Amino acid sequence: KNDPKYAKYMKMLKVGMPLPVVQHSMTRDGLDPAILEGDHNKPVQEAPAAVPLKEDPTYTKYFKMLKLGLPMGAVKNAMERDGVDSSVMDGDHNAPVSAPKPNVSSSKKKEKDTHRRTRLHWETLGQVNSNSVWAALADDEEMEQIEIDETEFTKLFQVEIKSTPTAAQSSNSGSSSRNAVQVIDPKRANNGGIILARLKMSYEDMAKVVDNVDETKMTANQVQGIIEYMPTPTERKSLRNYMKSGQGDSEEKFEKLCECEKFMVAMISVKQSRMKMRALLFKLQFRGCIQDLAHDVFSVEKACDELNNSVKLRKLFG
């Protein structure tokens, strides 16, 4: 990686250019792209003068099969049966065969990653067009003058993985920091908690808004989101029984409830809360409904006027 001959391509990799793009640039410059697939910390081993693939004694047998007219698929099957890499036939037959990729996993045990990195989503380019942005970057002389701050890249795109607590530790910490679901279905409680967290209002204020059918405090989307979590008759009964149970005072028992259950308890205090909630939603959606109807009514009126004033229609009926 410190070889001046390859410094340009190492910088291209640091900038984030895909490996095939950098290898294409090396091929264009007359260098062996397979070098980048090895260990960048080891010195470059200059390969001896390579023989073209079609003149390589290892592959002579298979090129004879091609000359005899056998299809490429049959030749590849024969190569695989003999334990030879058949993918070399997809390349340039006049170029030397590239060295096989080193099996890093077998020679070196993979170290456990201690950092979580931002995922980059791109598709690998097999061939770079001359008018693409990657080709333009490769030909840019200022690329060699770019200085990459690896410390800044680390701060922006990766974070250290912290050790996860054991089950016992998580249960002890969770019991003191998070309220447990007491009455309703846990999945319903969790989904309701997510919806309610978007409303920056106390449950007491929500109850007042619903009781007064006040359309100035919430939007139609917010009301439509929480109307699904109005307490059912069964949940009302269970919550009332819990709040009236003899263990602790009402305020203490209320704090032990999850967020969705607290909302339900607040709605229980509102008479006909479900009907009022639907009335509130109707008031919020009323103007939009009127506008939609007005557009349709205008279209009908316009059509009636055209029929009424149509001379051709009168002649047809006459």
C-alpha positions, -999 to +999 in steps of 0.1 A: +000+000+000+031+023+004+044+015-031+044+049-051+034+029-082+001+020-066-005+051-044-030+065-068-052+034-066-050+031-028-063+067-026-092+057-049-101+029-025-099+052+005-123+077-012-148+048-014-146+038-051-157+002-057-128-023-061-138-033-097-137+004-107-102+008-094-091-025-110-105-013-143-084+019-140-053-003-133-060-024-164-063+008-185-030+020-171-013-014-180-010-027-144-021-061-130-055-055-112-051-089-093-026-072-070-054-054-051-070-087-042-040-097-020-027-084+013-020-046+009+005-047+038+028-072+020+053-062-008+044-067-044+057-100-058+066-094-095+052-123-115+073-140-142+066-134-178+031-148-182+019-171-210-014-163-228-043-184-216-047-202-249-010-212-249-009-223-213-002-261-211-028-264-184-056-253-207-044-267-240-068-297-238-098-274-234-089-251-263-086-282-285-122-291-274-133-256-285-116-260-319-134-293-325-167-274-321-178-284-286-200-257-269-184-236-241-208-251-215-195-286-222-159-274-220-165-257-187-181-289-173-150-309-183-128-283-166-149-285-134-148-323-135-110-321-137-108-296-108-098-266-129-113-232-125-138-228-155-143-190-150-110-183-167-127-191-200-149-160-196-119-137-199-096-127-227-079-159-241-050-138-253-042-125-218-023-145-192-044-163-166-047-144-134-035-160-102-062-177-080-076-156-052-060-163-019-082-181+006-080-157+035-106-174+056-086-207+058-052-192+065-063-165+089-090-167+115-115-138+111-112-113+140-144-103+157-155-069+145-156-043+174-174-016+154-207-012+136-205+007+103-229+026+082-242+004+053-235+017+018-258+005-009-245+003-044-243-021-073-209-033-083-199-023-119-184-050-140-172-025-166-167+012-163-179+033-193-155+061-204-182+088-199-191+077-163-183+096-132-159+069-120-138+071-152-137+109-148-124+106-113-098+081-123-084+106-149-085+135-125-050+147-116-063+163-084-072+128-070-036+123-060-036+155-040-066+145-019-058+139+018-082+116+036-088+122+072-094+086+084-102+097+119-131+118+106-144+089+085-143+067+116-164+092+136-189+097+108-195+062+096-188+038+125-195+034+161-181+010+187-202-020+196-209-019+233-212-052+252-248-063+257-259-068+293-268-103+304-304-114+308-303-110+346-289-074+343-314-064+316-343-078+337-332-059+368-326-026+350-358-030+329-380-036+360-369-003+376-368+019+345-397+007+324-434+002+334-447-033+328-480-040+309-506-049+335-538-055+317-540-053+279-523-073+252-486-065+252-484-062+213-514-038+214-498-018+243-465-015+224-481-003+191-503+021+210-473+035+229-456+043+196-486+062+183-491+081+215-455+091+218-460+113+187-486+134+205-469+160+227-499+162+251-506+148+286-534+122+289-554+146+310-553+172+282-563+145+256-593+136+277-604+173+279-600+176+241-621+146+235-647+155+261-651+190+246-648+178+210-622+205+204-608+203+169-581+229+174-557+208+194-552+177+172-550+169+135-572+144+117-542+120+113-535+121+150-571+114+160-573+086+134-542+071+149-553+070+185-590+061+179-580+025+174-566+024+209-598+035+226-605+010+254-629-019+245-655-030+271-633-058+283-603-035+287-625-010+305-636-036+330-601-050+335-586-015+340-613-005+365-608-037+385-570-030+385-574+006+396-599-004+424-577-032+437-565-028+472-527-028+465-514+008+468-531+041+460-545+051+426-516+074+416-490+047+424-510+021+404-515+046+375-477+051+372-471+014+370-492+012+338-477+014+303-484+045+282-512+029+262-530+018+294-526+053+309-543+067+278-571+042+282-576+051+319-579+088+310-605+079+283-626+059+308-632+092+327-649+107+295-685+098+290-692+083+256-655+088+247-656+066+215-686+085+201-670+119+209-637+107+193-656+099+161-674+132+162-641+150+166-626+131+136-657+140+115-653+177+124-616+176+114-624+159+081-656+179+073-639+207+054-620+183+032-652+163+025-670+196+015-642+205-009-643+171-025-681+172-029-679+208-042-656+197-070-680+169-080-711+192-077-693+218-099-686+191-126-723+180-126-735+217-128-712+224-157-724+193-175-760+203-170-753+238-184-737+224-214-767+201-221-791+229-215-773+253-239-764+228-266-780+238-299-770+204-315-789+185-288-820+206-294-818+199-331-814+162-324-844+161-302-864+184-326 
